[in-house]
């Protein structure tokens, strides 16, 4: 759907109906907007009063029963009353109220909107939604992201046509009642720090999900792989697993179903790490981990490893990281046991070239790190003459090394021919 949306936007741009804006946004020329508003005052009927500093909705007399879409976004509305609406808004399908300081909505406001399909209340100050929202049986999209004061939602059981539910950055503590029965849901965003749990069996019923997001900083919403297994249509995922075992089960399940996620941010453990690329994994504060990961099936692009003291090297003959050929960014911080990034033994045991796409390598506070690439003593002297394949580190642009006091040689001379694309080398506090 997102791809189709971009095709439509491109068509509008090519025909000068939209213009390129800043930071990836598009904008509409004033003349085109005036034309669109003129058309929609007649058929189909829209009421567009966005960004006009309104403190109240238009009076009842200004509404008509044949209005299909209404937008009052980006105004100064603080309260929504039933008194302003006509007896019935039979044809109203879209109502946009986002970016208003709305604190209260009349309890019966949504009672006479039988066709309402899209409701956007994002970035308002509402604390609870009226029970009449449960009567919107044709609602497909409910957007509440950025409602920082929202703590309570009514039962959603009757919203059987709902496909998209965005509760990101609200303050709800429980998953809305009846959500497990909304089997048509395609998109759920529950990036909510205050959420206390994910009810057992919730996800297994929502088999049509394509987008699923939880707050990776919320330990109470750590996921079980078995709950994720039925989600065969999943394309975009943000969430956390408590340990490596659950992560491996999840990846194995994805491999068996031959499904690769288009976009994901996965965290394992408790340590906080950032996210830059479309496919990012952060492993933090995980004990008793030997680095055994089935990594290649999820085509990882960015990897953060923090406070994993049992790790000795990132890539060796037994590690699946050697198959992470799409990796662009690698950060290893605060790991007391790591001695090298790549073991030469990995080259002999794999046809893949580790780090062939890597652009950024960031190594910080690794007291035992002595080299980027090192011979594995357990393999024997046969590896001593082994060279890194020419593709390894061949796309590397930036190297950052800080507080690695055992490192004596930053870049071995045999590795230098691979580093044709290096632009920045940043070294700090590497002396004993």
Secondary structure as GFF3:
##gff-version 3
##sequence-region A 1 432
A	DSSP	alpha_helix	2	14	.	.	.	ID=ss1
A	DSSP	beta_strand	19	20	.	.	.	ID=ss2
A	DSSP	beta_strand	26	27	.	.	.	ID=ss3
A	DSSP	alpha_helix	30	40	.	.	.	ID=ss4
A	DSSP	beta_strand	45	48	.	.	.	ID=ss5
A	DSSP	three_ten_helix	60	62	.	.	.	ID=ss6
A	DSSP	beta_strand	67	71	.	.	.	ID=ss7
A	DSSP	beta_strand	79	80	.	.	.	ID=ss8
A	DSSP	three_ten_helix	82	84	.	.	.	ID=ss9
A	DSSP	beta_strand	94	96	.	.	.	ID=ss10
A	DSSP	beta_strand	104	105	.	.	.	ID=ss11
A	DSSP	beta_strand	118	120	.	.	.	ID=ss12
A	DSSP	three_ten_helix	131	135	.	.	.	ID=ss13
A	DSSP	beta_strand	141	143	.	.	.	ID=ss14
A	DSSP	beta_strand	164	166	.	.	.	ID=ss15
A	DSSP	three_ten_helix	179	181	.	.	.	ID=ss16
A	DSSP	beta_strand	187	190	.	.	.	ID=ss17
A	DSSP	three_ten_helix	203	205	.	.	.	ID=ss18
A	DSSP	beta_strand	211	214	.	.	.	ID=ss19
A	DSSP	three_ten_helix	219	221	.	.	.	ID=ss20
A	DSSP	alpha_helix	225	228	.	.	.	ID=ss21
A	DSSP	beta_strand	236	241	.	.	.	ID=ss22
A	DSSP	alpha_helix	244	256	.	.	.	ID=ss23
A	DSSP	beta_strand	263	269	.	.	.	ID=ss24
A	DSSP	beta_strand	279	284	.	.	.	ID=ss25
A	DSSP	three_ten_helix	296	298	.	.	.	ID=ss26
A	DSSP	beta_strand	302	306	.	.	.	ID=ss27
A	DSSP	beta_strand	313	315	.	.	.	ID=ss28
A	DSSP	three_ten_helix	320	323	.	.	.	ID=ss29
A	DSSP	beta_strand	329	333	.	.	.	ID=ss30
A	DSSP	beta_strand	340	343	.	.	.	ID=ss31
A	DSSP	alpha_helix	345	348	.	.	.	ID=ss32
A	DSSP	beta_strand	360	364	.	.	.	ID=ss33
A	DSSP	beta_strand	371	374	.	.	.	ID=ss34
A	DSSP	three_ten_helix	381	383	.	.	.	ID=ss35
A	DSSP	beta_strand	398	402	.	.	.	ID=ss36
A	DSSP	three_ten_helix	416	418	.	.	.	ID=ss37
A	DSSP	beta_strand	424	428	.	.	.	ID=ss38
###
